[in-house]
Amino acid sequence: MSVIRHVIVSGRVQGVGYRAWLADQAIARGLEGWVRNRRDGTVEAVFAGEGDVLGAMIDDCRRGPPLARVEAVDARPGTADDLDVNKSRVQFAMLPTV
Protein backbone atom coordinates (compact mmCIF):
# COMPACT_ATOMS: atom_id res chain seq x y z
CA MET A 1 0.00 0.00 0.00
CA SER A 2 1.38 3.41 -0.99
CA VAL A 3 1.65 6.12 1.66
CA ILE A 4 2.75 9.77 1.58
CA ARG A 5 5.05 11.44 4.11
CA HIS A 6 5.89 15.14 4.43
CA VAL A 7 9.32 15.66 5.99
CA ILE A 8 11.20 18.70 7.31
CA VAL A 9 14.91 18.23 8.09
CA SER A 10 16.79 20.77 10.20
CA GLY A 11 20.44 21.24 11.10
CA ARG A 12 23.33 21.85 8.73
CA VAL A 13 21.47 20.54 5.69
CA GLN A 14 21.98 23.29 3.11
CA GLY A 15 25.19 23.78 1.17
CA VAL A 16 26.33 20.21 1.91
CA GLY A 17 24.68 18.28 -0.94
CA TYR A 18 21.74 17.13 1.15
CA ARG A 19 19.05 17.72 -1.52
CA ALA A 20 20.97 15.88 -4.24
CA TRP A 21 21.81 13.04 -1.85
CA LEU A 22 18.17 12.77 -0.76
CA ALA A 23 16.93 12.75 -4.37
CA ASP A 24 19.41 10.00 -5.28
CA GLN A 25 18.33 7.91 -2.27
CA ALA A 26 14.64 8.35 -3.07
CA ILE A 27 15.08 7.45 -6.75
CA ALA A 28 17.15 4.38 -5.85
CA ARG A 29 14.26 3.23 -3.64
CA GLY A 30 11.64 3.85 -6.34
CA LEU A 31 9.91 6.61 -4.37
CA GLU A 32 7.97 9.46 -5.92
CA GLY A 33 8.00 13.05 -4.66
CA TRP A 34 10.21 16.09 -4.37
CA VAL A 35 12.76 17.94 -2.23
CA ARG A 36 13.58 21.64 -1.81
CA ASN A 37 15.48 24.04 0.41
CA ARG A 38 13.53 26.50 2.50
CA ARG A 39 14.69 30.01 3.34
CA ASP A 40 14.65 29.16 7.06
CA GLY A 41 17.61 26.79 6.49
CA THR A 42 15.64 23.54 6.52
CA VAL A 43 15.10 21.00 3.77
CA GLU A 44 11.55 19.94 2.94
CA ALA A 45 10.59 16.75 1.12
CA VAL A 46 7.52 14.72 0.25
CA PHE A 47 7.82 10.99 -0.40
CA ALA A 48 5.26 8.52 -1.73
CA GLY A 49 5.78 4.78 -1.76
CA GLU A 50 5.49 1.57 0.21
CA GLY A 51 5.45 1.99 4.00
CA ASP A 52 8.55 -0.07 4.81
CA VAL A 53 10.56 1.65 2.06
CA LEU A 54 9.43 5.05 3.34
CA GLY A 55 10.44 4.12 6.87
CA ALA A 56 13.96 3.27 5.70
CA MET A 57 14.14 6.53 3.72
CA ILE A 58 13.14 8.60 6.75
CA ASP A 59 15.73 6.76 8.86
CA ASP A 60 18.38 7.68 6.27
CA CYS A 61 17.20 11.32 6.37
CA ARG A 62 18.32 11.35 10.01
CA ARG A 63 21.89 10.57 8.86
CA GLY A 64 22.18 12.43 5.57
CA PRO A 65 25.33 12.76 3.47
CA PRO A 66 28.78 12.98 5.12
CA LEU A 67 28.97 16.79 5.46
CA ALA A 68 25.44 17.20 6.85
CA ARG A 69 24.69 17.52 10.55
CA VAL A 70 21.04 16.60 10.99
CA GLU A 71 19.51 17.93 14.20
CA ALA A 72 15.89 16.91 13.68
CA VAL A 73 13.56 15.18 11.22
CA ASP A 74 9.87 15.99 11.46
CA ALA A 75 7.96 13.33 9.46
CA ARG A 76 4.18 13.58 9.24
CA PRO A 77 1.48 12.04 7.11
CA GLY A 78 1.28 13.79 3.76
CA THR A 79 -1.52 14.30 1.27
CA ALA A 80 -1.96 14.02 -2.48
CA ASP A 81 -1.93 17.85 -2.52
CA ASP A 82 1.56 17.78 -0.95
CA LEU A 83 2.73 15.41 -3.68
CA ASP A 84 1.19 17.59 -6.42
CA VAL A 85 3.69 20.39 -5.72
CA ASN A 86 5.94 18.44 -8.13
CA LYS A 87 4.62 19.60 -11.51
CA SER A 88 7.67 18.38 -13.44
CA ARG A 89 6.33 14.90 -14.24
CA VAL A 90 9.59 13.28 -13.15
CA GLN A 91 9.57 10.55 -10.51
CA PHE A 92 11.46 12.62 -7.92
CA ALA A 93 12.25 16.31 -8.40
CA MET A 94 14.57 18.89 -6.86
CA LEU A 95 12.45 22.03 -6.62
CA PRO A 96 13.45 25.70 -6.19
CA THR A 97 13.89 27.20 -2.72
CA VAL A 98 10.81 28.64 -1.04
C-alpha positions in Angstrom: 0.0 0.0 0.0 1.4 3.4 -1.0 1.7 6.1 1.7 2.7 9.8 1.6 5.1 11.4 4.1 5.9 15.1 4.4 9.3 15.7 6.0 11.2 18.7 7.3 14.9 18.2 8.1 16.8 20.8 10.2 20.4 21.2 11.1 23.3 21.8 8.7 21.5 20.5 5.7 22.0 23.3 3.1 25.2 23.8 1.2 26.3 20.2 1.9 24.7 18.3 -0.9 21.7 17.1 1.2 19.1 17.7 -1.5 21.0 15.9 -4.2 21.8 13.0 -1.8 18.2 12.8 -0.8 16.9 12.7 -4.4 19.4 10.0 -5.3 18.3 7.9 -2.3 14.6 8.3 -3.1 15.1 7.4 -6.8 17.1 4.4 -5.8 14.3 3.2 -3.6 11.6 3.9 -6.3 9.9 6.6 -4.4 8.0 9.5 -5.9 8.0 13.0 -4.7 10.2 16.1 -4.4 12.8 17.9 -2.2 13.6 21.6 -1.8 15.5 24.0 0.4 13.5 26.5 2.5 14.7 30.0 3.3 14.6 29.2 7.1 17.6 26.8 6.5 15.6 23.5 6.5 15.1 21.0 3.8 11.5 19.9 2.9 10.6 16.7 1.1 7.5 14.7 0.2 7.8 11.0 -0.4 5.3 8.5 -1.7 5.8 4.8 -1.8 5.5 1.6 0.2 5.5 2.0 4.0 8.5 -0.1 4.8 10.6 1.7 2.1 9.4 5.1 3.3 10.4 4.1 6.9 14.0 3.3 5.7 14.1 6.5 3.7 13.1 8.6 6.7 15.7 6.8 8.9 18.4 7.7 6.3 17.2 11.3 6.4 18.3 11.3 10.0 21.9 10.6 8.9 22.2 12.4 5.6 25.3 12.8 3.5 28.8 13.0 5.1 29.0 16.8 5.5 25.4 17.2 6.8 24.7 17.5 10.6 21.0 16.6 11.0 19.5 17.9 14.2 15.9 16.9 13.7 13.6 15.2 11.2 9.9 16.0 11.5 8.0 13.3 9.5 4.2 13.6 9.2 1.5 12.0 7.1 1.3 13.8 3.8 -1.5 14.3 1.3 -2.0 14.0 -2.5 -1.9 17.8 -2.5 1.6 17.8 -1.0 2.7 15.4 -3.7 1.2 17.6 -6.4 3.7 20.4 -5.7 5.9 18.4 -8.1 4.6 19.6 -11.5 7.7 18.4 -13.4 6.3 14.9 -14.2 9.6 13.3 -13.1 9.6 10.5 -10.5 11.5 12.6 -7.9 12.3 16.3 -8.4 14.6 18.9 -6.9 12.4 22.0 -6.6 13.5 25.7 -6.2 13.9 27.2 -2.7 10.8 28.6 -1.0 
